């Protein structure tokens, strides 16, 4: 099993490294050819002597390792990567840009050879394109291997609770995560969770299997009263080559922002931090204004068509207004295209929408399925009530219900609420458990970055095009 594991950790990273080297070299060759051996840029070569290709080729042999090291620093050669092509694209842009800045810096001090500025610009563009294409190929190869049950890491779960059930469902539904679950161990077999997966025995049975080299990966989720068992396991498997991962929500205080800081030699455990700096707020707000303005201009014809369809197919206003809770717990009016009949909650009071909701109009079903009913919220973004990305805003009625029942629920209001969010792009929308949605929202708040926002936007586009859980 151990040798097999090493092989699994070797194939995809090795192919990635080889393909990246080829892609970078191809970018050099393409840039040189485009600049000096095509008619496209003939006007730039008046009276110019074409430098030999060997000059650029030799340079590439020194530059390729720089780019490879930068890609490595971004974890691009880690085994069993689960990053989507869109996520890799953002990483490649950062890596290529940083690599090119280093190259320009070296060229500034080493003046033996003069490099064409066009080649440098072309190298940046073609480097991004070629590396992205090669990563798409790697992703396709990895997908095909996983679909055939190849290169999957065998794993087991320790524990039987809500957290392990969520993990099990994720791995079951997404083969691209690269794991094959064999079963679960627990001293207290709980038939409520992990249905359909083999029960393998107690913690002592797990320890025996680990010592026999049976498993590569162990996912652990223990109840608070069982934490002593974790120390027991770690003691019994000391020196054994196995990967053990703790699902962090076994502790009420443990969040994704848990970090160790040092204050003049004193170690401090940070349990909670300020989610965004002043400059971060400025950057996020600037992006919101530019992006929402672009979307509103682009979708103006769609706005007109939807408004006509709503007006012609049902009585009532085109735009539906509703009070929601946003940043710092302050309320605001959210705008949506009306998808339900007028006075839909007259007899029921505030309730969530559900699948095949009889209150939904015919055009409303289409708008909800495609998420087009959310388009007017870009006006909320321009007003400053919302952001493009953030936790979804909830109604005051439900906030009052959840704030005492769901741990840290009110921390969702530390950032502006958004049109889309980390929970939504991970399938937690509609009737999804509010506790799980809150965990994803808090993870987003504690790990916010502009790159994270762009990643969520790209995943949102994919969810709109291929998702099936909107209603």
N, C-alpha and C positions, 0 to 999 in steps of 0.2 A: 504493500500500500504506500509506503513512504517513497519508493522509487517512482511509482506511478504518479504520485502527487508532484514530485519534482518535474516530471515530464509535462504535466498539465501546466505548471507554472513557467514552462520554458517556451512552448510552441508559439502562442499568440504574441508575447513580448518580443520574441526573436523575429517573427514575421513583421511586426510593427517596426522594429529597428531597421531591418533590411529594406522595407518599402519606403521608409522615411529617407534613408540615404539615397535611394534611387530617385525619389521625388525632388529632393534638394538639388541633386546633380542635374536632373532634368530641367529644373528651374534656371540653373546657371546656363546650360546649353541653349535653352529657349531664349533667354534674355540676350545672350551674345548673338545668336542667329537673327533675332528680331532687329537688333540695333545695327549690325554690320553686314548682313547677308540677305536683306529683303529690300524691295523697292519702296516699302512703306515709309522709310525714313531716309531716303536718298538725299534729301535737301540738307540733312544735318552733317553729311560727310564731304561737303565741298572742300577740296584741298586737304582732306584728312587722311592720314595713313592708317589703314586698318590694323589694329594690334593682333598679334598671333593668338590663336585660340589657346595655345599652351599656357599663356600668361594667366588667363582666366581659369583654366582647368587646374593649374597648380594652386592658385588661390583658393579654389573650391575645396581642395584637399585639406586645407587648414581651417576653412570656415565651417565645413560640414560638422566636425566634432563640436564646435561651439554651439551650433543649433541643436545638435543631438543632446548635449549636456543641458541646455535650457529646456528642451522638451522633457528630458528626464526629471528635471527639477519640478515640472508641473505634473509629475506622476503619469506621464503618457506611456510608460512601459511597465506599469504595474500589472501583475497577473490578475485575470478576472475583472477587468475594468467593466463597469456597467454604464459608463457615460454614453449619452446619445450623440449622434453625429452633430447636432446643433450645439451641444456643449463642447465637443471637440473643436468645432469651428471657432468659437470664442477663444479657446485656449491657444489654438494655432495662431490667431491674429496677434495675441499678446506675445507669444514665443517668437514669432517671425519678426515682429517689430523690435523687440528687445535685442534679438540677434543682429538685426541690421544696424541698430544704433552702436552696438559693439564693433561691428565691421567698419562703420564710418569712423569711429574713434581710432581704430587701429590704422586705417588708411590715412588719417590726418597726421599721424606721427611717422608712418612708413611711406615716404614719398618716392621710393625707387620706381614705383609703378603708378601711373595715373589711370584711374578707372572712370569710365563714362558715367555721368550722372543719370543718364537715361537707363543704363543697365542696372544701376542701383534701385531706381524706382520700379523698373520692370521685374527685378528680382524679388522685391517686396510683394508685388501683386501675384506674380506667377508662383512664388513660394507658398503663399496662402492657398492658391487654387490647387496646385499639385499635391500639397500635403493634405488638403481636405479630401481630394479625390482618392488618395491612397488610404486615408482613414475610413472612407466610405467602403472601400474594398475590404479592408480589415474587418469592419463591422459586419459586412455581408458574410465573410468567411466564418466569423465567430457565430453569427446567427445560424448558419447552416450546420455548424458543428453541434451547437446546443440543441437544435431541433432534432438532430439524430442521436441525442443522448451522449455525444462525445465531449470531452473536456469539462464535464460537470464535476464539481467537487462534492463528494459525499459528505453530508452533514446530518447532525441530529440536534434535537432540542432538549434542553433540560428545563422542566417546568411545564405547567399546564394552567394557563390563565389567559386573560384577554389580550395581553401583549404577544404571547406566543401564537395565539390564534390569528392575529393580524399578520404576523410574520409568515406563518404557514400559508395563509391565503395569498400573500404577495408572491412568495416563491412558487406556489402552485400555478398562479395565473401568468407569471412572467418568467418564462424559461431563460430569457436573456440575462437574468441575474446570475446565472451560472452555477446554481446549486441543485443538488438532488437530495431531498430529505428522505432519510431512511426510516425515521421514526422518532419517538420521544421517550424520555425518561422522567419519572417523577415518583417521589415517595408517596404522594397523594394523588392517585389517578383520578382525574376529573373528566367525566364523560360529557360535560357541557362543552368543552373546548377540544380542538384537534381531532374532530371526527374524520374518519377516513384515513388516518395515519396510524401506523403500528405503534402500540405501546410495548416498549422494550424492557422495562423493568425499573428498578430503583436506582438511586444515586450510586450505591455500591456496585451495581451491575455496570453502570456507566464507567466508573473508575477502572473496573476490570477490563472493559473493552478498550479504553484509552491506553492502558498499560500493554495491551496486546497489539497496539498499532492499528486498531480497526478503523478509526475515523480521522479525517483531516480537520474538520471544523465542528465546534460545539457552540450553539446559540443558547445563552443562559438567561432565564427570566424567573427569578425567585420572589416570593412574597416577602415583605419586610421582616416577618418573624422567622424567615428561613435563611437570613443572611449569613448566619454562622456556618451554614452548610457550604457556602462559597469558599470560605477559608479552609474548610475540611477538604474540599475537592482539590484546591490549588496545592495543598500540602501533599496530597496523595499522588499527584501527577507531576511533581517537581522533576525536572530533567527530561520530560517526555516532549517530543516535537509535535505539538498539536496547537491549532489556532482556537482560542476561546474568546467569544465576543459576548459582552453583557448588554442586554437590551436596557437602555438607561432609565426607563420610566419605572423601575422597580422601587425607586426612592422618590418620595414626594418632593424633596428638595433638589433632586438632581435634574438639571435642565441641560439643553445643548450648549449653554454658555459656560458650563462649569470649567474653570481654568485655574491654574496655579500661578499666582503672581508673587513677586518678591519685593518686600519693602525693607531696604537696608539689611538684607540677610534674613529677614523674618518671612517664612513662607505663608502666604495668605490664599485661601480658597475662595475664589470669586463665584458666588452663587447667582448674582444678578448684576447686570450692567446697563449703562445708558445705550439704547439701541442704535442711535444715529447721532453723529456730530453736527455742528452747525453747517459746516461745509457740505456734509452729506445731505442735509435738508435742502440746501441751495441747489446741489446737483440734481437731486431727485425731483425737486419742483421745476427746475428748468427743463428736464427731460419730459415731465408730465405735460407742460405747456406745449412744447414742440410736437410731441407724439400725438396728443389729443387733437391739436389743431390740424395736423396732417390727416388723421383718421376722419375728422368731421368734414373736411373738404373733399376727401376721397369718396366718402360714402353719402354725399349730398343727394345724388340721384336715388340711392337706396332709401334714404329718409323719406323722400317724396313718395316713392312707390308704396312703402309700408304704411305711410299715413293715409294714402288713398284706399288701400285694401282694408285697413281697420275701420275707416269711416263708412265704407260701402257695405261691409259685412256685419257690423254690429252697432248698436246704439251706445253712445257715450263718448267721452273725450279720447283723443288719440294718445296723449301722454298721461300716464298714471303717476301720481305723486304720493309719496309715503314717507313718514318720519322714520329716520334711522339714527343709530348712535355711532358717532365717529371718534375722532381724535380727542383724547382726554375726557371721554364720556359725554361730550357735547352733542346735542341732537342737530340734525339738518334734514332738509327735504331732498329725497332721492328721486330721480326721474327715470322712468322706464316706458317703453311702448306698452300700452294696455293689452294684456293677453287674456283677461278674464272678463266675464260679464259684470256690469255695474252692480255695486252692492253685493259682491261675491261672498263677503263675510258677514252679511246682515244677520243670518240665522245661526252662525257658528262661532262668531268671534274670531280673534286672530289664530290662524292655523297655518302650518306649512303646506306648500303645494306638494302634491303627490302624483305618482304615475297615473296616467289616464284620468286626471282630475276632471270631473264633470263640469266644473266652473269655467274651464278653459274654452275659449272660442276656437273656431276652426283655424283661423289665421294665427291665433295665439299659440296653438300647438306647434306650428311650423317655426314661429319666432323663438319659442323656448328651446326647441330641438336644435336650432342653429345658433342660439344665444344672441340673435339679432335684437331681442327685446332689451338688451343691455346697452345698446348704442347711445341712447340719450344721456347715459351716465358720463360720457365724455364731456358734457356741459358741466356736470358736477366737478369734474377734474379741473376744467378751466376756471371755475369759480373758486377752487381751492378747498372744497368740502371733502374731496376724495383724491386718491392717487390712482394711477393706472394699475399698479400692483400693490397689494396689501391684503390684510384679512377682510373678508366680506363683511359689510356693515349689517348689523342685526337690528330688529325692531325693539323699541324700549320694553315692550311687553315680555319678549323672550329674554332680554338681557337681565331683567329682574328675576326671572326664573333660574337662569343659568349661573348667575354670579355667586350664589351660595352652594349650588349643587356641583359645579365644575371647578376644580382647583385652578387657580391663576387665570380664570376666564377674563377678568377685567384687564389683565395685562395685554390683551388684544388691542386695547385702545391706546397703547404707547406710540403707535404709528398711525398715520392716516389709513382709513379703510380703502380697499381697492376694488376695481372692476373685476380683476382676477387675482388669484392668490396661490400660494404653495399648496394649500389643502385641495383646492379645486382641480389643479392640474395633476394631482395624485389620486383623483377619482373620489374625493371626499366632498360630495355635494348632495343636494336634495335631502334624502332621508338618512344620510350617513351619520353615525353617532357623533354628537356634539363634542364629546370628550376627545375623540380622535382628531376631529377637525381643529380643536383648540391646540393640541400638541403640535400639529403642523404649523399653525399660525404663529405659535410662540417660537418654534424653530426658525421661521422666516425672520421674525422681529430680532431675534438674538444673533442672526447671521447675515443681516442685510448687507448687500453691496449692490452697486449698479449692475455688475455682471450677473448677479443673482436675479435681478429684475428682468434683464434681457432674456435670461434662460427661461424664466417663467412665461414671458410673453411668447417665446418660440414654442414652448410646450402647450400654451393655450391655443395657438393657431392649429397645432396638430390635434388637440382635443376637439376643437370645433369641427375640423374636417372629418375626423375619424371616430370621435367619441359617440357613445350611445346612452349616456346616463343623465342627460339633461331633460328636464320636464317641468 
